[in-house]
Amino acid sequence: MVAIRLVYGRANPGNDEFRDFEIDIEVFVPLTQWIIKDSNLRPFAIMGEIHKSLNNKVIDGLGKMRGGDFKINFLTDEIGCYEMVYNITSYD
C-alpha cells in the first residue's frame, strides 16, 4: 500500500514570495512479501518506481518536485513502512 500526505505548506523563510511544500509518501509492505524475483526487495523496487515517476516532475500551479530521500518509518513482526520525502517550492 502507498499513502501520500501533504505534510505542510508554509512561507519560505528566505523569501516570502515563495511557499515551501513537503509531500511524504509512505510505502507499506507485509514482511511475507518482501522477496520478489528481482535483484531488489519489494519496498525498494516500489520506491524506485515512485522516484522515477516523481523526481523533477513539474506540478502545474505549484512547481517542481525534488527529493526522494527515504527512511524506515516503522517495522513490526508483520509489516514494514518506509517514508519518502519530496519538496516543492512555488512562487506566489
A tleap script that builds the chain and sets N, CA, C and O, in Angstrom:
source leaprc.protein.ff14SB
mol = sequence {
  NMET VAL ALA ILE ARG LEU VAL TYR GLY ARG
  ALA ASN PRO GLY ASN ASP GLU PHE ARG ASP
  PHE GLU ILE ASP ILE GLU VAL PHE VAL PRO
  LEU THR GLN TRP ILE ILE LYS ASP SER ASN
  LEU ARG PRO PHE ALA ILE MET GLY GLU ILE
  HIE LYS SER LEU ASN ASN LYS VAL ILE ASP
  GLY LEU GLY LYS MET ARG GLY GLY ASP PHE
  LYS ILE ASN PHE LEU THR ASP GLU ILE GLY
  CYS TYR GLU MET VAL TYR ASN ILE THR SER
  TYR CASP
}
set mol.1.N position { 0.849 -1.164 0.000 }
set mol.1.CA position { 0.000 0.000 0.000 }
set mol.1.C position { 0.900 1.233 0.000 }
set mol.1.O position { 1.953 1.257 0.637 }
set mol.2.N position { 0.459 2.251 -0.727 }
set mol.2.CA position { 1.180 3.517 -0.799 }
set mol.2.C position { 0.238 4.619 -0.318 }
set mol.2.O position { -0.891 4.731 -0.797 }
set mol.3.N position { 0.706 5.429 0.626 }
set mol.3.CA position { -0.082 6.552 1.148 }
set mol.3.C position { 0.682 7.847 0.892 }
set mol.3.O position { 1.891 7.919 1.112 }
set mol.4.N position { -0.035 8.868 0.426 }
set mol.4.CA position { 0.574 10.163 0.118 }
set mol.4.C position { -0.024 11.209 1.057 }
set mol.4.O position { -1.242 11.307 1.200 }
set mol.5.N position { 0.858 11.992 1.697 }
set mol.5.CA position { 0.408 13.032 2.622 }
set mol.5.C position { 1.057 14.360 2.271 }
set mol.5.O position { 2.261 14.426 2.023 }
set mol.6.N position { 0.262 15.407 2.250 }
set mol.6.CA position { 0.792 16.771 2.164 }
set mol.6.C position { 1.036 17.199 3.597 }
set mol.6.O position { 0.091 17.482 4.334 }
set mol.7.N position { 2.304 17.248 3.998 }
set mol.7.CA position { 2.663 17.464 5.398 }
set mol.7.C position { 2.525 18.929 5.783 }
set mol.7.O position { 1.968 19.242 6.836 }
set mol.8.N position { 3.028 19.837 4.940 }
set mol.8.CA position { 2.906 21.255 5.254 }
set mol.8.C position { 3.033 22.090 3.998 }
set mol.8.O position { 3.538 21.641 2.969 }
set mol.9.N position { 2.564 23.306 4.112 }
set mol.9.CA position { 2.770 24.371 3.145 }
set mol.9.C position { 3.008 25.629 3.957 }
set mol.9.O position { 2.147 26.045 4.732 }
set mol.10.N position { 4.177 26.240 3.781 }
set mol.10.CA position { 4.486 27.415 4.592 }
set mol.10.C position { 5.334 28.389 3.783 }
set mol.10.O position { 5.954 28.029 2.782 }
set mol.11.N position { 5.339 29.629 4.249 }
set mol.11.CA position { 6.132 30.661 3.591 }
set mol.11.C position { 7.608 30.302 3.696 }
set mol.11.O position { 8.071 29.819 4.729 }
set mol.12.N position { 8.336 30.545 2.613 }
set mol.12.CA position { 9.773 30.304 2.596 }
set mol.12.C position { 10.445 31.334 3.502 }
set mol.12.O position { 10.224 32.533 3.332 }
set mol.13.N position { 11.265 30.889 4.467 }
set mol.13.CA position { 11.871 31.853 5.394 }
set mol.13.C position { 12.861 32.806 4.726 }
set mol.13.O position { 13.109 33.891 5.252 }
set mol.14.N position { 13.432 32.428 3.584 }
set mol.14.CA position { 14.401 33.276 2.913 }
set mol.14.C position { 13.786 34.277 1.959 }
set mol.14.O position { 14.414 35.282 1.628 }
set mol.15.N position { 12.542 34.013 1.503 }
set mol.15.CA position { 11.891 34.895 0.536 }
set mol.15.C position { 10.391 34.674 0.647 }
set mol.15.O position { 9.901 33.608 0.275 }
set mol.16.N position { 9.652 35.654 1.147 }
set mol.16.CA position { 8.229 35.475 1.397 }
set mol.16.C position { 7.377 35.434 0.125 }
set mol.16.O position { 6.160 35.266 0.210 }
set mol.17.N position { 7.997 35.584 -1.052 }
set mol.17.CA position { 7.267 35.422 -2.304 }
set mol.17.C position { 7.160 33.949 -2.699 }
set mol.17.O position { 6.449 33.601 -3.642 }
set mol.18.N position { 7.872 33.090 -1.973 }
set mol.18.CA position { 7.863 31.654 -2.255 }
set mol.18.C position { 7.187 30.904 -1.114 }
set mol.18.O position { 7.189 31.353 0.032 }
set mol.19.N position { 6.613 29.762 -1.445 }
set mol.19.CA position { 5.986 28.885 -0.461 }
set mol.19.C position { 6.598 27.503 -0.609 }
set mol.19.O position { 6.769 27.013 -1.725 }
set mol.20.N position { 6.933 26.867 0.519 }
set mol.20.CA position { 7.519 25.528 0.529 }
set mol.20.C position { 6.462 24.500 0.924 }
set mol.20.O position { 5.697 24.712 1.866 }
set mol.21.N position { 6.428 23.395 0.201 }
set mol.21.CA position { 5.517 22.290 0.491 }
set mol.21.C position { 6.344 21.024 0.702 }
set mol.21.O position { 7.360 20.817 0.037 }
set mol.22.N position { 5.903 20.189 1.625 }
set mol.22.CA position { 6.516 18.877 1.804 }
set mol.22.C position { 5.461 17.818 1.579 }
set mol.22.O position { 4.373 17.876 2.151 }
set mol.23.N position { 5.791 16.850 0.741 }
set mol.23.CA position { 4.911 15.722 0.456 }
set mol.23.C position { 5.643 14.459 0.896 }
set mol.23.O position { 6.760 14.194 0.450 }
set mol.24.N position { 5.017 13.690 1.763 }
set mol.24.CA position { 5.585 12.426 2.231 }
set mol.24.C position { 4.814 11.273 1.605 }
set mol.24.O position { 3.587 11.302 1.505 }
set mol.25.N position { 5.551 10.274 1.193 }
set mol.25.CA position { 4.949 9.079 0.610 }
set mol.25.C position { 5.387 7.903 1.464 }
set mol.25.O position { 6.581 7.663 1.645 }
set mol.26.N position { 4.406 7.171 1.991 }
set mol.26.CA position { 4.698 6.013 2.822 }
set mol.26.C position { 4.409 4.749 2.022 }
set mol.26.O position { 3.369 4.635 1.373 }
set mol.27.N position { 5.342 3.803 2.076 }
set mol.27.CA position { 5.209 2.530 1.376 }
set mol.27.C position { 5.128 1.440 2.442 }
set mol.27.O position { 6.081 1.211 3.187 }
set mol.28.N position { 3.976 0.771 2.502 }
set mol.28.CA position { 3.725 -0.303 3.466 }
set mol.28.C position { 3.822 -1.642 2.741 }
set mol.28.O position { 3.146 -1.852 1.734 }
set mol.29.N position { 4.663 -2.551 3.247 }
set mol.29.CA position { 4.812 -3.864 2.637 }
set mol.29.C position { 4.820 -4.931 3.735 }
set mol.29.O position { 5.618 -4.850 4.669 }
set mol.30.N position { 3.926 -5.941 3.628 }
set mol.30.CA position { 3.981 -7.054 4.583 }
set mol.30.C position { 5.324 -7.774 4.472 }
set mol.30.O position { 5.836 -7.963 3.368 }
set mol.31.N position { 5.887 -8.169 5.585 }
set mol.31.CA position { 7.201 -8.814 5.576 }
set mol.31.C position { 7.197 -10.110 4.779 }
set mol.31.O position { 8.237 -10.522 4.264 }
set mol.32.N position { 6.041 -10.758 4.670 }
set mol.32.CA position { 5.956 -12.004 3.898 }
set mol.32.C position { 6.066 -11.759 2.398 }
set mol.32.O position { 6.235 -12.708 1.632 }
set mol.33.N position { 5.973 -10.497 1.963 }
set mol.33.CA position { 6.013 -10.185 0.533 }
set mol.33.C position { 7.244 -9.349 0.151 }
set mol.33.O position { 7.242 -8.725 -0.910 }
set mol.34.N position { 8.278 -9.321 0.973 }
set mol.34.CA position { 9.461 -8.519 0.666 }
set mol.34.C position { 10.270 -9.104 -0.485 }
set mol.34.O position { 10.856 -8.353 -1.265 }
set mol.35.N position { 10.313 -10.408 -0.605 }
set mol.35.CA position { 11.142 -11.058 -1.626 }
set mol.35.C position { 10.370 -11.107 -2.941 }
set mol.35.O position { 9.222 -11.550 -2.982 }
set mol.36.N position { 11.018 -10.643 -4.023 }
set mol.36.CA position { 10.451 -10.743 -5.366 }
set mol.36.C position { 11.518 -11.328 -6.279 }
set mol.36.O position { 12.692 -11.377 -5.913 }
set mol.37.N position { 11.123 -11.766 -7.448 }
set mol.37.CA position { 12.082 -12.343 -8.401 }
set mol.37.C position { 12.796 -11.221 -9.131 }
set mol.37.O position { 12.558 -10.967 -10.312 }
set mol.38.N position { 13.668 -10.564 -8.404 }
set mol.38.CA position { 14.400 -9.418 -8.921 }
set mol.38.C position { 15.615 -9.226 -8.021 }
set mol.38.O position { 15.764 -9.923 -7.017 }
set mol.39.N position { 16.471 -8.291 -8.374 }
set mol.39.CA position { 17.638 -8.028 -7.535 }
set mol.39.C position { 17.299 -7.139 -6.342 }
set mol.39.O position { 18.087 -7.047 -5.401 }
set mol.40.N position { 16.127 -6.477 -6.368 }
set mol.40.CA position { 15.692 -5.608 -5.270 }
set mol.40.C position { 14.672 -6.312 -4.392 }
set mol.40.O position { 13.987 -7.237 -4.827 }
set mol.41.N position { 14.584 -5.861 -3.155 }
set mol.41.CA position { 13.473 -6.272 -2.309 }
set mol.41.C position { 12.264 -5.411 -2.669 }
set mol.41.O position { 12.425 -4.289 -3.150 }
set mol.42.N position { 11.071 -5.920 -2.442 }
set mol.42.CA position { 9.840 -5.253 -2.881 }
set mol.42.C position { 9.728 -3.785 -2.463 }
set mol.42.O position { 9.410 -2.958 -3.317 }
set mol.43.N position { 9.973 -3.406 -1.186 }
set mol.43.CA position { 9.799 -1.994 -0.844 }
set mol.43.C position { 10.743 -1.077 -1.635 }
set mol.43.O position { 10.370 0.041 -1.989 }
set mol.44.N position { 11.955 -1.548 -1.909 }
set mol.44.CA position { 12.920 -0.721 -2.641 }
set mol.44.C position { 12.578 -0.648 -4.125 }
set mol.44.O position { 12.828 0.369 -4.772 }
set mol.45.N position { 12.009 -1.719 -4.663 }
set mol.45.CA position { 11.548 -1.688 -6.051 }
set mol.45.C position { 10.392 -0.700 -6.203 }
set mol.45.O position { 10.339 0.051 -7.177 }
set mol.46.N position { 9.473 -0.700 -5.246 }
set mol.46.CA position { 8.339 0.239 -5.279 }
set mol.46.C position { 8.838 1.673 -5.159 }
set mol.46.O position { 8.426 2.541 -5.928 }
set mol.47.N position { 9.726 1.924 -4.196 }
set mol.47.CA position { 10.253 3.282 -4.014 }
set mol.47.C position { 11.043 3.746 -5.238 }
set mol.47.O position { 11.012 4.928 -5.580 }
set mol.48.N position { 11.745 2.832 -5.896 }
set mol.48.CA position { 12.476 3.189 -7.100 }
set mol.48.C position { 11.545 3.641 -8.212 }
set mol.48.O position { 11.845 4.602 -8.920 }
set mol.49.N position { 10.414 2.957 -8.373 }
set mol.49.CA position { 9.434 3.345 -9.398 }
set mol.49.C position { 8.775 4.679 -9.058 }
set mol.49.O position { 8.545 5.505 -9.940 }
set mol.50.N position { 8.473 4.885 -7.783 }
set mol.50.CA position { 7.897 6.166 -7.354 }
set mol.50.C position { 8.886 7.293 -7.645 }
set mol.50.O position { 8.502 8.343 -8.161 }
set mol.51.N position { 10.147 7.077 -7.317 }
set mol.51.CA position { 11.160 8.108 -7.528 }
set mol.51.C position { 11.306 8.436 -9.023 }
set mol.51.O position { 11.408 9.607 -9.391 }
set mol.52.N position { 11.318 7.409 -9.880 }
set mol.52.CA position { 11.414 7.659 -11.323 }
set mol.52.C position { 10.228 8.478 -11.822 }
set mol.52.O position { 10.371 9.301 -12.727 }
set mol.53.N position { 9.064 8.249 -11.232 }
set mol.53.CA position { 7.855 8.953 -11.671 }
set mol.53.C position { 7.768 10.381 -11.145 }
set mol.53.O position { 7.242 11.253 -11.837 }
set mol.54.N position { 8.268 10.644 -9.943 }
set mol.54.CA position { 8.018 11.933 -9.298 }
set mol.54.C position { 9.203 12.900 -9.262 }
set mol.54.O position { 8.991 14.112 -9.295 }
set mol.55.N position { 10.424 12.413 -9.195 }
set mol.55.CA position { 11.551 13.329 -9.048 }
set mol.55.C position { 11.682 14.235 -10.267 }
set mol.55.O position { 11.721 13.768 -11.405 }
set mol.56.N position { 11.750 15.526 -10.010 }
set mol.56.CA position { 11.821 16.580 -11.037 }
set mol.56.C position { 10.550 16.705 -11.868 }
set mol.56.O position { 10.568 17.322 -12.934 }
set mol.57.N position { 9.454 16.130 -11.397 }
set mol.57.CA position { 8.158 16.260 -12.060 }
set mol.57.C position { 7.597 17.649 -11.764 }
set mol.57.O position { 7.605 18.087 -10.613 }
set mol.58.N position { 7.114 18.341 -12.787 }
set mol.58.CA position { 6.536 19.673 -12.608 }
set mol.58.C position { 5.039 19.520 -12.374 }
set mol.58.O position { 4.334 18.923 -13.188 }
set mol.59.N position { 4.564 20.058 -11.268 }
set mol.59.CA position { 3.143 20.052 -10.918 }
set mol.59.C position { 2.600 21.430 -11.290 }
set mol.59.O position { 2.998 22.437 -10.706 }
set mol.60.N position { 1.690 21.471 -12.262 }
set mol.60.CA position { 1.134 22.750 -12.709 }
set mol.60.C position { 0.555 23.530 -11.541 }
set mol.60.O position { -0.191 22.984 -10.728 }
set mol.61.N position { 0.897 24.790 -11.461 }
set mol.61.CA position { 0.401 25.668 -10.418 }
set mol.61.C position { 1.203 25.622 -9.133 }
set mol.61.O position { 1.010 26.466 -8.258 }
set mol.62.N position { 2.105 24.648 -8.999 }
set mol.62.CA position { 2.924 24.554 -7.783 }
set mol.62.C position { 4.403 24.711 -8.093 }
set mol.62.O position { 5.022 25.692 -7.681 }
set mol.63.N position { 4.969 23.767 -8.805 }
set mol.63.CA position { 6.393 23.815 -9.098 }
set mol.63.C position { 6.949 22.428 -9.317 }
set mol.63.O position { 6.199 21.486 -9.573 }
set mol.64.N position { 8.266 22.297 -9.218 }
set mol.64.CA position { 8.960 21.041 -9.483 }
set mol.64.C position { 9.170 20.266 -8.194 }
set mol.64.O position { 9.618 20.820 -7.190 }
set mol.65.N position { 8.839 18.969 -8.230 }
set mol.65.CA position { 9.061 18.096 -7.073 }
set mol.65.C position { 10.516 17.663 -7.063 }
set mol.65.O position { 11.064 17.246 -8.083 }
set mol.66.N position { 11.129 17.770 -5.899 }
set mol.66.CA position { 12.511 17.335 -5.732 }
set mol.66.C position { 12.613 16.524 -4.451 }
set mol.66.O position { 11.948 16.816 -3.457 }
set mol.67.N position { 13.443 15.518 -4.491 }
set mol.67.CA position { 13.657 14.741 -3.272 }
set mol.67.C position { 13.788 13.270 -3.565 }
set mol.67.O position { 14.412 12.857 -4.543 }
set mol.68.N position { 13.184 12.489 -2.693 }
set mol.68.CA position { 13.256 11.046 -2.803 }
set mol.68.C position { 14.033 10.404 -1.678 }
set mol.68.O position { 14.180 9.183 -1.627 }
set mol.69.N position { 14.540 11.251 -0.758 }
set mol.69.CA position { 15.214 10.678 0.407 }
set mol.69.C position { 14.218 9.790 1.140 }
set mol.69.O position { 13.020 10.071 1.149 }
set mol.70.N position { 14.706 8.729 1.747 }
set mol.70.CA position { 13.789 7.847 2.463 }
set mol.70.C position { 14.399 7.375 3.768 }
set mol.70.O position { 15.613 7.413 3.973 }
set mol.71.N position { 13.510 6.929 4.642 }
set mol.71.CA position { 13.928 6.352 5.922 }
set mol.71.C position { 12.876 5.325 6.313 }
set mol.71.O position { 11.744 5.359 5.831 }
set mol.72.N position { 13.266 4.422 7.187 }
set mol.72.CA position { 12.292 3.462 7.675 }
set mol.72.C position { 11.430 4.176 8.710 }
set mol.72.O position { 11.941 4.815 9.629 }
set mol.73.N position { 10.126 4.058 8.546 }
set mol.73.CA position { 9.188 4.710 9.450 }
set mol.73.C position { 8.900 3.806 10.648 }
set mol.73.O position { 8.956 4.243 11.797 }
set mol.74.N position { 8.591 2.538 10.362 }
set mol.74.CA position { 8.439 1.559 11.436 }
set mol.74.C position { 8.555 0.155 10.864 }
set mol.74.O position { 8.422 -0.057 9.658 }
set mol.75.N position { 8.805 -0.794 11.750 }
set mol.75.CA position { 8.952 -2.192 11.377 }
set mol.75.C position { 8.351 -3.020 12.501 }
set mol.75.O position { 8.760 -2.906 13.656 }
set mol.76.N position { 7.364 -3.866 12.150 }
set mol.76.CA position { 6.758 -4.753 13.134 }
set mol.76.C position { 7.036 -6.199 12.705 }
set mol.76.O position { 7.768 -6.440 11.745 }
set mol.77.N position { 6.449 -7.149 13.422 }
set mol.77.CA position { 6.596 -8.558 13.050 }
set mol.77.C position { 5.851 -8.874 11.753 }
set mol.77.O position { 6.114 -9.896 11.120 }
set mol.78.N position { 4.913 -7.992 11.353 }
set mol.78.CA position { 4.074 -8.273 10.189 }
set mol.78.C position { 4.298 -7.351 9.000 }
set mol.78.O position { 4.127 -7.774 7.857 }
set mol.79.N position { 4.679 -6.096 9.247 }
set mol.79.CA position { 4.729 -5.112 8.173 }
set mol.79.C position { 5.893 -4.143 8.368 }
set mol.79.O position { 6.311 -3.863 9.492 }
set mol.80.N position { 6.398 -3.644 7.255 }
set mol.80.CA position { 7.416 -2.601 7.282 }
set mol.80.C position { 6.903 -1.382 6.547 }
set mol.80.O position { 6.129 -1.506 5.598 }
set mol.81.N position { 7.327 -0.199 6.978 }
set mol.81.CA position { 6.894 1.041 6.343 }
set mol.81.C position { 8.098 1.937 6.124 }
set mol.81.O position { 8.822 2.264 7.065 }
set mol.82.N position { 8.309 2.333 4.870 }
set mol.82.CA position { 9.337 3.306 4.519 }
set mol.82.C position { 8.662 4.609 4.137 }
set mol.82.O position { 7.573 4.605 3.564 }
set mol.83.N position { 9.303 5.722 4.453 }
set mol.83.CA position { 8.768 7.049 4.168 }
set mol.83.C position { 9.727 7.796 3.239 }
set mol.83.O position { 10.917 7.922 3.528 }
set mol.84.N position { 9.189 8.290 2.118 }
set mol.84.CA position { 9.959 9.092 1.159 }
set mol.84.C position { 9.505 10.544 1.303 }
set mol.84.O position { 8.338 10.809 1.588 }
set mol.85.N position { 10.441 11.488 1.104 }
set mol.85.CA position { 10.122 12.912 1.264 }
set mol.85.C position { 10.432 13.649 -0.038 }
set mol.85.O position { 11.512 13.510 -0.612 }
set mol.86.N position { 9.452 14.440 -0.488 }
set mol.86.CA position { 9.622 15.307 -1.658 }
set mol.86.C position { 9.254 16.731 -1.259 }
set mol.86.O position { 8.382 16.939 -0.415 }
set mol.87.N position { 9.919 17.707 -1.865 }
set mol.87.CA position { 9.660 19.116 -1.589 }
set mol.87.C position { 9.349 19.852 -2.884 }
set mol.87.O position { 9.871 19.532 -3.952 }
set mol.88.N position { 8.479 20.849 -2.750 }
set mol.88.CA position { 8.135 21.730 -3.859 }
set mol.88.C position { 8.245 23.161 -3.348 }
set mol.88.O position { 7.740 23.474 -2.270 }
set mol.89.N position { 8.894 24.025 -4.106 }
set mol.89.CA position { 8.909 25.452 -3.794 }
set mol.89.C position { 8.147 26.167 -4.903 }
set mol.89.O position { 8.517 26.100 -6.075 }
set mol.90.N position { 7.078 26.852 -4.511 }
set mol.90.CA position { 6.248 27.553 -5.509 }
set mol.90.C position { 6.404 29.050 -5.364 }
set mol.90.O position { 6.733 29.558 -4.292 }
set mol.91.N position { 6.166 29.738 -6.446 }
set mol.91.CA position { 6.233 31.197 -6.486 }
set mol.91.C position { 4.817 31.732 -6.392 }
set mol.91.O position { 3.975 31.410 -7.231 }
set mol.92.N position { 4.541 32.552 -5.371 }
set mol.92.CA position { 3.200 33.127 -5.202 }
set mol.92.C position { 2.972 34.274 -6.159 }
set mol.92.O position { 1.898 34.876 -6.157 }
savepdb mol mol.pdb
quit
